[in-house]
Amino acid sequence: MRNMRFALASASALVVSTLALTSGGAAAASRSVVPQGLTRAVTTNSTVFGNTPANTPVTVSIILTTRNTYQLHQFIQNTVTPGNPQFRRFLTTQQFAQQYGQSPEVIQSIVNYFQQYGITASVYPDNLDITLNGTAGQFDQAFNIQLQNMEHHHQRFHAPNHNPTMPSNLAGPILAVLGLTNYAPFSSTAVHTSPAVMAKAPNAFSNNGTTPTGVTTPTQFQSLYNISGLTSQGDLGQGQTLGIVTLASVNPSDAYAFWNAYGIKTTTPNAGNRISLVNIDGGAGAPSLATGSEETTLDVEQSGAVAPDANIIVYQAPNTDYGFVDAYARAISDNQVGSLSASWGISETAVNYEIQNGQESPNYAQAFDEMYQEAAAQGISTFTATGDYGAYQAVSDLGTTNLAVGNPADSPYVTAAGGTTLPSSYSSILPQIGVTITQQRAWGWDYFWPLWQKFGAPNEFTWAQEVFGGSNGGYSVIFPEPSYQRGVAGVGHFSAVQWLTPINNNTSWEFHANPPTVQGQSNGGRAMPDLAMNADPYTGYAIYSTLFTPSSGLANTGLPNWSAGWGGTSFVAPQLNGVAALINTKAGGRVGFWNPQIYSFAQQQNSPFTPLDATGASNDNLYYSGSAGTIYNPATGLGTPNVAALAKDFIQEASH
């Protein structure tokens, strides 16, 4: 994961009781502040280099609030409740827009306002996203701001000098204004093995002449989670299309080379044309390791390997707040995919450090939440990677040591993908360095820490900070516990291994070499992840990419363009995306939003999940661990799936 470090402040929400459906001219007497995305936060600690030239092209997205929100939540629940007349009777995008998007009159009033300044508008079919294109000078006038050129952590971008305003009679339905900064905040959740560890096992990865050895192959992965129970019956995702939302471009030929090398067979007529690319807001530029194209590559390779007959649409957007939300808006509004995944994000702390007391719900996070709600209403199953810094996701961006989960996986309307470590018999590295893992556990690299002397570290704490990684999990401080998690054993009460205690206002840690296991209660927030599969790079995967050249330092298998030792919850999200395509095929159509359904399955006598409920340092994500006999673990969610059994539950549910 690429690190970003910046301080974030909240964008205040504005509630207007009435809305006059007028265009609101440039001379409107009353103006109100409109909420932003990450803009204000980024500018706090940035260096200013002067005003942005007035002719600079700028893209801004206006995200609108849903209407009839309570009814929308109830409709989503009905679509996943067996026996309800609305069970799996999903909406079209047009139906969603008519019932829950903003009215055409409201949208036209906003569009008219910006057109006065020469700004062009494009409205997404869901009536929740208006994308605006103009110049810096035009947006300066429309929002009564001054865009300035800035630099933060060696990244140059533009951002406004103060909060934007709009006529008060137009501001009410605006959830967030995204794009007044083009800062690139998001990191992928792909993780590679540590050079320090690999130095002790320099020949761990080799090859058989065709593919790397010492990694988990697609065939092994299918066997691990009984995906082969579906594929062996001819279920290959026929008739399905899955989507990837990403902030870096992909070279499709790399995915085809990966599938061919592993013998991934497809029976569809367009076997060589499974992948379609859709560029959002100008796209993500040329594929490169600098922008994270290895993330998009593995997303396509993994999802397509799980569901060989499914088509894949890749929505490629610039790494900006508006780009990420717009990519979701396009993918969901197009409504061509039955399942959708993303493996990019930031910590909740980075979204807004002022929410640590759980007193605010930033509009920025709500923008993603709205998109996931639309997906659920339309029957699209969505999956997002949680992150790769254990219980402390904010270490990856803000650099703080508080407990934190990742966004946008924190939304209660998306299935959050966590990670595990396989037994060391699956690894070509762990046995060489003296690590023995007897059974699948939560991914947490604390299993390396007692070996600090072997790696020449001055002490265990220093080594722990160098090898710091694990499956992100814990409790949201933005979103409350959803109804499908209430009463589930292990959600509210948890066990934790206290390796680290945040001190000095969450700027450092106190380290405990012999950590106690402590008990705790949740903060009442949404618990995540929802389920987990193998994500540890040391029991992980290989990626094929023509970007992996000798000069990249990642071509470590002896085969051109192959790199081994990859992992992260990045892998789990697209793998679940592929699993969803198989299940949709088996069920004869979309099964919709997973979470209410899988939490119900997990509480049945014959659960399709294996809970990882061992307590203590043999099963933690650097903090959270299991509690014996419980269904849920904040490090691994409901546990690992038996996919064939899970598909059977989805199908049987429809017969109730």
MARZA-56415 format. One record per residue (C-alpha): residue in three letters; x, y negated, z. Coordinates in steps of 0.02 Angstrom, whole numbers, plus 50000, padded with zeros to 5 digits. Last residue first. Example, Ala and Ser with C-alpha at 12.3 -4.5 7.8 and 13.67 -1.06 7.14 Angstrom:
2
SER506845005350357ALA506155022550390
This chain:
656
HIS480665101350052SER481285107349882ALA482405092149853GLU483355095750014GLN483785112949948ILE484795105149807PHE485785093349919ASP486085107550041LYS486705119149903ALA487895105649843LEU488625104350018ALA488855123250025ALA489825122749860VAL490815107849924ASN491355115250090PRO491775098250160THR493105092450284GLY492655083450444LEU491125073350494GLY492225057950511THR494095061350505ALA494935049250626PRO493335043050711ASN492865061450744TYR491055067150723ILE490165083650756THR490755086350934GLY491245102851014ALA492965097251072SER493265078651057GLY494325073250911SER495685060350898TYR495775041450880TYR497465032950903LEU498885036150779ASN497625045050665ASP497455059750784ASN497415078650781SER498945086650863ALA499145071750979GLY497565075451075THR495855083251057ALA495395095850922ASP493745091250840LEU494125092450656PRO492345096050607THR492125108650466PHE490725102350356PRO489365111550258SER488395113350422ASN487455129450450GLN486535125150612GLN486065107850551GLN486845092050621ALA488085090450478PHE486685091450349SER485815076250426TYR487445066450425ILE487655071950244GLN485955065350191PRO485995048450276ASN487745045850204TRP487615051750024PHE486695037849933GLY485915045349777VAL485615063449727ARG485705059149543GLY485085072349423GLY484915091049392ALA485525095849564LYS487015105549496THR487475091349379ASN487315078549518ILE488365089749630LEU489755090949501ALA489745072049475ALA489785069549664VAL491335080549675GLY492195069549547ASN491835054049650LEU492385063549804GLN494075066049718PRO494065047549672ALA493875042549857VAL495055055849926PHE496565050949824SER496635032949881THR496475039550059GLY498355040650041GLY499475052749951TRP500955054049835GLY502495064949853ALA502805068549670SER503175057649517TRP503095063849338ASN503545052749190PRO504945064049127LEU505155080149226GLY506585082049350THR505355079149492ASN505865062449566ALA505345049149439LEU504945035949571GLY506495024949566SER505715014049432SER507335013949332PRO507185032549297THR505465029449221PHE503765031549302LEU502745019249200THR502345033349078SER501265040149216TYR500915057449284ILE500485057949469ALA500905071849592TYR500015076249753GLY500035077749940THR500565088450087TYR501935076050132PRO500935062050050ASP499545064850178ALA497825062850098ASN496975079950110MET495105078050136ALA493985067550248LEU492195063250292ASP491195047950346PRO492655036950394MET492135026850489ALA490965021750630ARG489835006750603GLY489944995850759GLY489214998150932ASN490884994251015SER491225012851033GLN491515020551204GLY493175027251266GLN494145041851334VAL496035042751352THR497335055451298PRO498995050451374PRO500505047351265ASN502205054651302ALA503305042651201HIS502205027951249PHE502585011951150GLU502064994251198TRP501574985351041SER501764968550956THR500794953350892ASN499094958350959ASN498994943851082ASN500654948551163ILE500214967051182PRO499394981051081THR499584998051166LEU500335011851060TRP500425030751079GLN498775030651172VAL497945046051100ALA496065043151089SER494485052551132PHE492785045851079HIS491025042051139GLY489825033551019VAL490115043550861GLY490655060150937ALA488955068550943VAL487785060250818GLY486465050650917ARG486435035950798GLN487505038750644TYR486075038950516SER485345023150595PRO486855012650552GLU488075006750686PRO488284988050667PHE489324979750530ILE490684966750558VAL491714973350704SER491814990450621TYR492335005650720GLY493755017950697GLY494635025950551ASN496105023450436SER496975039650393GLY498805038650439GLY500405029050422PHE501895021750512VAL503615029050478GLU504705013750506GLN503735007950660ALA503835025250736TRP505715025850704THR505985009950805PHE504875016750943GLU505805033350948ASN507525025750977PRO509105020750883ALA508515029950726GLY509715042350648PHE508395052750561LYS508655068250670GLN508625057050823TRP506875050950781LEU506115068350772PRO504825064450908TRP504045051850787PHE503685062950639TYR502045070350706ASP501545052250737TRP501245051650550GLY499365053150569TRP498245062550448ALA496885071150548ARG497215089750556GLN497235105250446GLN497995119750540THR499705125850599ILE500745110250574THR502595113750597VAL503845099750566GLY505685104750566ILE506385094150426GLN506415107750294PRO504715114550349LEU503935097350318ILE504615094550143SER503965107950025SER502235106550102TYR500715117950095SER501445129150231SER501485113250337PRO499625114750366LEU498665101150274THR498615083150334THR496935074250328GLY496185058450255GLY494665047250260ALA493415042150127ALA492035029950174THR490355033550093VAL489575016550053TYR487985008550120PRO488585006050300SER489904994150232ASP491574996950317ALA492375003950159PRO492454986050094ASN493464982850203GLY494634992850313VAL494614996550499ALA495514987850640LEU496264991250812ASN497404976650851THR499244976450805THR499294961350690GLY500264960450527LEU498854951650433ASP499034963550286SER499544981550318VAL499614980150508ALA497774975450499GLN497354993850464TYR497774999250642ALA496795015150675GLY497865024450550TYR498765013350427ASP498195021350264GLY496545013850212THR494685017650209ALA494535023350028THR492845019449950PHE491465030749884THR489795026449801SER488355037749748ILE487265028649621GLY485405031849647GLN484795014749589ALA484305009249764ALA485965015749829ALA486935005749699GLU485954990049744GLN486384992849927TYR488214995149881MET488214978449790GLU487404969949939ASP488734976950057PHE490094970249942ALA489394952649958GLN489094955450145ALA490974956850173TYR491204939350101ASN489714932750196PRO490624935550359SER489624943950498GLU490014934750657GLN489964938450843GLY490874955150845ASN492184948750966GLN493524952050836ILE492544941750709GLU493744927050714TYR495094936650623ASN494064936250464VAL494344946450309ALA496104949950369THR495454957550529GLU494244968050427SER495754975250340ILE496014974050154GLY495424984150006TRP495734994649853SER495305012949819ALA493665011649724SER492355024649680LEU490745026349581SER489465040149553GLY488005042049435VAL488725030049309GLN487795020749170ASN486895008549284ASP487614993549190SER487114983349343ILE488134994849456ALA489734994249355ARG489554975749314ALA489174970349492TYR490574981349560ALA491814973549441ASP491124956349484VAL491464959349669PHE493294963949637GLY493594950149511TYR492794936749620ASP493934940749767THR495454941749655ASN496534955849586PRO495914954249407ALA494634967149351GLN494684984149265TYR493054994149264VAL493565011749213ILE492155022249139ILE492415041049150ASN491485055049060ALA491145071049156ASP491615087849083PRO493185090549186ALA492425085849354VAL493805088549484ALA495195084849360GLY494305069249299SER494165062149475GLN496005065649509GLU496745059249345VAL495645043649338ASP495975038149516LEU497815043249500THR498045031549353THR497095017449436GLU498235018049586GLU499825020149482SER499285003949398GLY499674994349557THR500094976749495ALA501984978749503LEU501864996649438SER501234989749274PRO499774991849154ALA499454975849054GLY498274962849125ALA496864965749249GLY495384961349139GLY494724944849072ASP493334943049199ILE492974961749192ASN493794973149063VAL492854989249026LEU493895004448980SER493115020848922ILE493865037848960ARG493195054448898ASN493825052448720GLY494935067448693ALA493645079748759ASN492275071548656PRO491375087848614THR491225092548798THR491895109448857THR493335102548958LYS494865111949016ILE496105106049146GLY497665116149105TYR498765106949230ALA499865099349094ASN498345095248987TRP497495086049130PHE499035075549168ALA499355071548984TYR497535066048963ALA497715054949116ASP499295046849048SER498465043748879PRO497185032748966ASN498495019249009VAL497735010849160SER497484992949217ALA497514986249394LEU496124979549506THR494994994749502VAL493205000649502ILE493115018549436GLY491485025449367LEU490775042849342THR489765048849194GLN488825065349203GLY488065076349068GLN489135091149116GLY490045089249281LEU491025105449267ASP489745117449340GLY490155133849250GLN489885145449398SER491745145449437THR491655126449442LEU490395126749585GLY491225138649709SER492875131849644ILE492475116149741ASN492735127149892TYR493685113649988LEU495415121349986SER495105131149825GLN494775115549722PHE496315107249795GLN497385122349753THR496785121749573PRO497085102949559THR498865105449624THR499475101249799VAL501325097349783GLY502975106749803THR503135110249618PRO503005097549478THR502215102149311THR502825109449147GLY504575116749168ASN504165124149338ASN504665108449427SER505645101649576PHE505145091749729ALA505965095649895ASN507715093049828PRO508185078149937ALA507445084950099LYS508315074550233ALA508425059550116MET506565061950085VAL506195056550263ALA507155040350247PRO506445037150074SER504685038150148THR503395047650044HIS502225037449936VAL500565029549981ALA499095024349872THR497795013449959SER497864998949838SER498104981649909PHE496964966749886PRO497344948349911ALA497744941249738TYR497464922349755ASN496364915549618THR495554902749732LEU493924894249693GLY493504911849636LEU492074917249748VAL490614906749809ALA489624916949936LEU487844920949990ILE486984907349890PRO485084908149915GLY485004891950017ALA486244881049923LEU485144874549783ASN484074861749876SER485594856549976PRO486504850349821MET488204858849820THR489744857949931PRO491454865749927ASN492524866850085HIS494184857750077ASN495784856349974PRO495204869349849ALA496314883949792HIS497524887549650PHE498814901449644ARG500654905149663GLN501244920749755HIS502924920849842HIS502124923850013HIS500934909149992GLU501074895949857MET499844882349809ASN499154872749661GLN497704861649713LEU495854861249670GLN495054845149728ILE493284846749791ASN491544839549760PHE490864856649706ALA490274851549531GLN491614838149510ASP493104848749556PHE492304863049458GLN492354852649299GLY494144847049330ALA494734864749361THR493984870049196GLY492474880649156ASN491794898249169LEU490404903349288THR489874920949334ILE488154922249415ASP487904937749523LEU486324943449612ASN485024943649472ASP485344962449444PRO485584959449256TYR487164949049285VAL486994930649240SER488304922249131ALA488594903649151THR489514890049056ILE490194874549143GLY490024858049048TYR489684848049207GLN487814847249183GLN487884865849146PHE488294868649329TYR486624862049390ASN485644870649253VAL486364887549303ILE485834884849484SER484064879949433GLN483994894449310ILE484434906749447VAL483084900449564GLU481784900949426PRO482304918249369SER481964924649545GLN483374931449652GLY483644950149654TYR482604961949761GLN481004966549670GLN481254960349493ALA483134963149494PHE482954980849561GLN481654984949428GLN482804978349292THR484264988349360THR483215004049355LEU482575010449520PHE482755027549598ARG481405040349631ARG482535051849731PHE481245053149872GLN479965039249844PRO478465050149892ASN479395054950053GLY479535073650077PRO481415073450088THR482105056550145VAL483515050150032THR482475038549923ASN481445033150074GLN482975026250163ILE483415015850011PHE481635009250004GLN481685004350188HIS483294994550164LEU482544985750013GLN480944981750108TYR481974973450244THR482934963550113ASN481424956650022ARG482584945249925THR484434948449904THR485674934449931LEU486624927049784ILE488454928849737ILE489094914049634SER490634919149537VAL491984906749484THR493174907649336VAL494424893549305PRO495314887449148THR496584873549188ASN496094857249098ALA496024846849258PRO497814851049306THR497824858849481ASN498334845349605GLY500024845849688PHE501254858749749VAL500414863749912THR501244876550027SER500064889050105ASN499634893850284THR497834887850297THR497524888950110VAL497294907750115ALA495934907250246ARG494934893750162THR494884903150000LEU494504920950053GLY492684920649998GLN491734904550012PRO490124898950097VAL489224883550027VAL489324866850118SER487784856150096ARG487364841049990SER485934828650004ALA485844813649890ALA485874822849724ALA486884812349601ALA487534826949501GLY485764833149476GLY484864846449575SER484104857849443THR482464859249532LEU481624873749619ALA481554865849790LEU482134878649915THR481484879550091SER482184885450256VAL484014882850214VAL485234894350301LEU487074891250276ALA488384904350320SER490064898450384ALA491614904750297SER492704912550430ALA494574910050446LEU495964920950380ALA497804920950416PHE498974928150286ARG500094942950265MET499954954450116ASN500724971650106ARG500664982949956MET500005000050000
